Amino acid sequence: MKQIEFTFSRPDVSTAVHLVSRITDIDAPSDFLILDSGVKNIYEDSLFSCDNVIELPGGEASKTPDILKRLWLEMGQAKLRRDSRVVVIGGGAVCDAGAFAASTWKRGVSLTLVPTTLLCMVDASLGGKTAVNIAGEKNQAGTVYPASEIIICPEFLQTLPSEEMVNGLAEALKTAVTGDRQIVEYLLQKDYLQAVTACLAVKGRIVAADLEETGERRLLNLGHTIGHCIEAISGFTISHGAAVAMGIPVAAEMGGNDDFAMEFREIARKLGIETVIPSTITYQRILKHLESDKKTTAAGRIWIIPRGWEDCEQVLLDQTAERELLEKAWH
Ligand SMILES: NC(=O)c1ccc[n+]([C@@H]2O[C@H](COP(=O)([O-])OP(=O)(O)OC[C@H]3O[C@@H](n4cnc5c(N)ncnc54)[C@H](O)[C@@H]3O)[C@@H](O)[C@H]2O)c1
């Protein structure tokens, strides 16, 4: 079993990443197992057993305060101690909620994440962000609590619905722009083990230097400013990954890097990711949405502008500059 180890900026925190090719090779003894129902329904027979198994609904339905409360109550019933281990097997949503519960039970128990979607493998499982949504608002409550162990098994991807696959491909492509062009080749070859390994190496490097997102980690928000607007304006009919992939070339064009934007769109197309923004999502609607974004400050908003592969910069734009550059890119 291949192992990559990341150490984060807190001296006492590290995450070991194990890679296995078969689900039956996953070795993760646990005192409390949290399972994504979308995974349990398909893989029940191949997954190891545990005395305390809690099934959560897949997707955002598992990121609620009620689910968190249920997990805490079940953890109490299972008499989980400070030295117990929680294992979470599922997509990013179930991992976010399960990790939140693990991070707060007895002020933090050992945590193993087994991501089962591409997005969770390349992104959500690593870096310690845990969260639940509050009153429909995404990720309003959370902690920063890196898992001590992540087990990656691309065999799970064989059953992932194509829309979920596109979400993960888009985040992986974002990671390629942020830190490693070679990821593009792995994705085009459908070599997901190599792609995930390379993505985790990039994210691990960035997060290790900036766990609390006060500097370099912001680069991972590439494509997200426009992406969040597109997602919301579409009434969430455009998925997060697809929206981010639409946002990345716009950010490049804001920086005047039109050639890179064109190359990015071509690669995305080859991977089956749509980057053409529907005509109903107008520049005016984007502006209106940006105005309501709480991430802006009196000085402006930080944009992540790609200049090329492995070359992104953080640029603080005041409202006037933001409008000007966005209008130029849009037309
Ligand atoms: N913590 C972080 O740093 C971080 C980063 C990015 C995204 N996220 C969060 O991740 C969530 C999205 O995660 P996601 O994209 O993994 O999707 P998801 O967790 O919403 O899962 C999508 C669907 O796929 C199903 N599923 C999972 N694995 C499967 C498999 N192997 N085969 C078939 N079906 C499977 C699930 O049951 C669910 O219905 C969002 O809530 C987002 O906020 C967190």
The ligand as an SDF file (V2000), in Angstrom:
LIG
                    3D

 44 48  0  0  0  0  0  0  0  0999 V2000
  -14.3260   19.9090    3.4380 N   0  0  0  0  0  0  0  0  0  0  0  0
  -13.8830   20.4280    2.3130 C   0  0  0  0  0  0  0  0  0  0  0  0
  -12.7410   20.9250    2.2210 O   0  0  0  0  0  0  0  0  0  0  0  0
  -14.7660   20.4190    1.1060 C   0  0  0  0  0  0  0  0  0  0  0  0
  -14.2370   20.7530   -0.1550 C   0  0  0  0  0  0  0  0  0  0  0  0
  -15.0760   20.6750   -1.2610 C   0  0  0  0  0  0  0  0  0  0  0  0
  -16.4050   20.3110   -1.1060 C   0  0  0  0  0  0  0  0  0  0  0  0
  -16.8930   20.0050    0.1450 N   0  0  0  0  0  0  0  0  0  0  0  0
  -18.2890   19.6080    0.3240 C   0  0  0  0  0  0  0  0  0  0  0  0
  -18.4710   18.3560   -0.3340 O   0  0  0  0  0  0  0  0  0  0  0  0
  -19.8490   18.2260   -0.6620 C   0  0  0  0  0  0  0  0  0  0  0  0
  -19.9700   17.6400   -2.0550 C   0  0  0  0  0  0  0  0  0  0  0  0
  -19.3520   16.3860   -2.0100 O   0  0  0  0  0  0  0  0  0  0  0  0
  -19.3570   15.3470   -3.2160 P   0  0  0  0  0  0  0  0  0  0  0  0
  -19.1420   16.0510   -4.4900 O   0  0  0  0  0  0  0  0  0  0  0  0
  -18.4240   14.2870   -2.8130 O   0  0  0  0  0  0  0  0  0  0  0  0
  -20.8590   14.8260   -3.3000 O   0  0  0  0  0  0  0  0  0  0  0  0
  -21.9020   14.3220   -2.1960 P   0  0  0  0  0  0  0  0  0  0  0  0
  -21.2360   13.9750   -0.9290 O   0  0  0  0  0  0  0  0  0  0  0  0
  -22.9750   15.3610   -2.1570 O   0  0  0  0  0  0  0  0  0  0  0  0
  -22.4440   12.9800   -2.8540 O   0  0  0  0  0  0  0  0  0  0  0  0
  -23.1520   13.0120   -4.0640 C   0  0  0  0  0  0  0  0  0  0  0  0
  -23.9760   11.7490   -4.2420 C   0  0  0  0  0  0  0  0  0  0  0  0
  -23.1150   10.6500   -4.5950 O   0  0  0  0  0  0  0  0  0  0  0  0
  -23.4530    9.5100   -3.8070 C   0  0  0  0  0  0  0  0  0  0  0  0
  -22.2490    8.6820   -3.7790 N   0  0  0  0  0  0  0  0  0  0  0  0
  -21.1340    8.8530   -3.0510 C   0  0  0  0  0  0  0  0  0  0  0  0
  -20.2000    7.9460   -3.3930 N   0  0  0  0  0  0  0  0  0  0  0  0
  -20.7480    7.1690   -4.3600 C   0  0  0  0  0  0  0  0  0  0  0  0
  -20.2730    6.0750   -5.1410 C   0  0  0  0  0  0  0  0  0  0  0  0
  -19.0190    5.6250   -5.0200 N   0  0  0  0  0  0  0  0  0  0  0  0
  -21.1200    5.5000   -6.0350 N   0  0  0  0  0  0  0  0  0  0  0  0
  -22.3770    5.9860   -6.1940 C   0  0  0  0  0  0  0  0  0  0  0  0
  -22.8790    7.0350   -5.5210 N   0  0  0  0  0  0  0  0  0  0  0  0
  -22.0540    7.6180   -4.6110 C   0  0  0  0  0  0  0  0  0  0  0  0
  -23.9370   10.0820   -2.5000 C   0  0  0  0  0  0  0  0  0  0  0  0
  -24.7500    9.1630   -1.8080 O   0  0  0  0  0  0  0  0  0  0  0  0
  -24.7060   11.2970   -2.9920 C   0  0  0  0  0  0  0  0  0  0  0  0
  -26.0020   10.9270   -3.3540 O   0  0  0  0  0  0  0  0  0  0  0  0
  -20.4770   19.5930   -0.5110 C   0  0  0  0  0  0  0  0  0  0  0  0
  -21.2800   19.6080    0.6570 O   0  0  0  0  0  0  0  0  0  0  0  0
  -19.2860   20.5260   -0.3260 C   0  0  0  0  0  0  0  0  0  0  0  0
  -19.5940   21.6330    0.4910 O   0  0  0  0  0  0  0  0  0  0  0  0
  -16.0970   20.0500    1.2290 C   0  0  0  0  0  0  0  0  0  0  0  0
  1  2  1  0
  2  3  2  0
  2  4  1  0
  4  5  1  0
  4 44  2  0
  5  6  2  0
  6  7  1  0
  7  8  2  0
  8  9  1  0
  8 44  1  0
  9 10  1  0
  9 42  1  0
 10 11  1  0
 11 12  1  0
 11 40  1  0
 12 13  1  0
 13 14  1  0
 14 15  2  0
 14 16  1  0
 14 17  1  0
 17 18  1  0
 18 19  2  0
 18 20  1  0
 18 21  1  0
 21 22  1  0
 22 23  1  0
 23 24  1  0
 23 38  1  0
 24 25  1  0
 25 26  1  0
 25 36  1  0
 26 27  1  0
 26 35  1  0
 27 28  2  0
 28 29  1  0
 29 30  1  0
 29 35  2  0
 30 31  1  0
 30 32  2  0
 32 33  1  0
 33 34  2  0
 34 35  1  0
 36 37  1  0
 36 38  1  0
 38 39  1  0
 40 41  1  0
 40 42  1  0
 42 43  1  0
M  CHG  2   8   1  16  -1
M  END
$$$$
